[in-house]
Amino acid sequence: MLQHADPTQVEGLMRFFKTGPGQYGYGDLFLGIKVPVTRTAVKECWKDVGFTELEECITSKYHEVRLAALLALVEIFSHNKKSPELQKQCVDFYLSHTDYINNWDLVDLSCYPLIGTWLLDKDRSLLYDLARSGKTIWEQRIGMVSTMQFIRHGQTADTYAIAEILLGHKHDLIQKAVGWLLREAGKRNPDELRQWLRPRVHTMPRTALRYAIEKFPESERRAWLDS
């Protein structure tokens, strides 16, 4: 990862991930590495990575190195379906290092292929706990975005239930996540989404609503927003 550092990209990434004073990514440091380059580096070396190396990388001061650790963890998890013990280690490692999963891309690129997959055949109260009581907006976002994997398996109930928990959240990054996952659930069954939205349309944040109805026909979107 260090070999791929590109100083010319640093300033743009720092702006994009809101690292200025008072912004959600304040103080984070970047090497200037785009996600496709990070993925290539991970593909080349994840088989040689253990939890010692993951610990070193997830605690890095550099955003992209933390992302590489998470993507490597997902690879290890995904390629060890016949070893639930190792998969459980991956899940435990992830959940014990959420202090370092501290921006939306780190959450979105890792939580549903790992946590969401792990919970497909298990109790899902963990996600409800994160949504209700997560100590950061990032833990709360993990609770919401992890349901993407359920949606991909035709299961939308948890998405709607966790969206309900977070519907009144003040932070736009949570509102966007709620709306995004509602939209994805609605792709499976648009009428189910419409039915869920009707009693909430007057009180839910406009950001969440705009994201949720993004795939509706334009005239219908306007009608929802004018409600």
Summary of the structure (lengths in Angstrom):
residues: 227
radius of gyration: 18.4
end to end distance: 49.3
largest distance: 55.1
contacts: 706
relative contact order: 0.07
helix: 68%
strand: 1%
